[in-house]
Amino acid sequence: MKEFKYTITDPEGIHARPAGELVKAAKQFTSTIKLAKDGKSGDCKKIFGIMGLAVKNGQEVTLTFEGEDEEAAYEAVSQFMKENM
């Protein structure tokens, strides 16, 4: 299992557009990808799982990757987060 911590820099936090793009990025992989904040987590392959966390600007999230292609998923999704959130 791989883990990536990131502090959200988008002034609006994780809203519908970047959440939808994150779902698209996550669905390219077979690994389980979870986004967690304050003890709650959501499936990165489901937009409501991400939006339900109500992540705001300045909050830290943790992404976990587990599965056969977790290394590739980690690289792609962590890069997406840095560029878009």
N, C-alpha and C positions, 0 to 999 in steps of 0.2 A: 504494500500500500504506500502511495506517495501522498504528500500533503503540501499545500501551498497557502500561505497567509498573505492577504492583501488588504490594504486600506483603500476604501472607495474614494476616488477623487472627483467623480462627476458631481457637479453642483446639485443635481436633482436626485442623486443616489441611483439605485438600480430601478429604473422605470421600465415601461413596456417595451420600448425599442431595443435597448441593450439586453433586456431579459430574453426577448425573442431571438436575438442574434446569438446569445449564449446557448440557448436551446439548440439552435442549428449547429453550432460548433460541437456541442456535447453529443448530439445524435450521430455524429460521424464515427463514434467509437463504441465498442461493445462493453467496455469497462463501465462500472458503476461510478458515477461522478456526483458527489453531494456538495452542496453549499451550506455552510453552517454559520450561525450568528447567535450569540447569547444562549447557547445550549439548545437551540432549535436548528433543524436542518431540513433541506428540501432537495428533491431530485432535480439535477440540472437538465434533465431531458423533459421536464414538465414546467411550463411557464408559471402555472399557479403555485408550484412548489417554490419557485424563486421569488415571485411577487409576494407571496404570503409572509416572507421574512421581513418585508418592509425595511430594506437596508437603505440607510441615509448616508449622505456625504460625511466622510470622516470616520465611519465605522469600519472596524476590521472584520473581515470574513475569512473563513477557512474552507478551502476546497480539498476534498479527499478523492483519490482516484484508486480504484481497486479492480483488477481484472487483467486479462491477457495482453491488452494493449495500453496498459496504464502509463507507460513511459511516453508513448506518442501522445496520448490524451493530455498528460501533464504538460508537455511542451506546448502543444497547440492551444489549450484552454488558458494556461497561465499567460501566454503571450497575448491572447485575445483580451484578457482582463486588463493587462498593462496598457494596451492600446485604446480600449474602449470604455473603461470604467474608472 
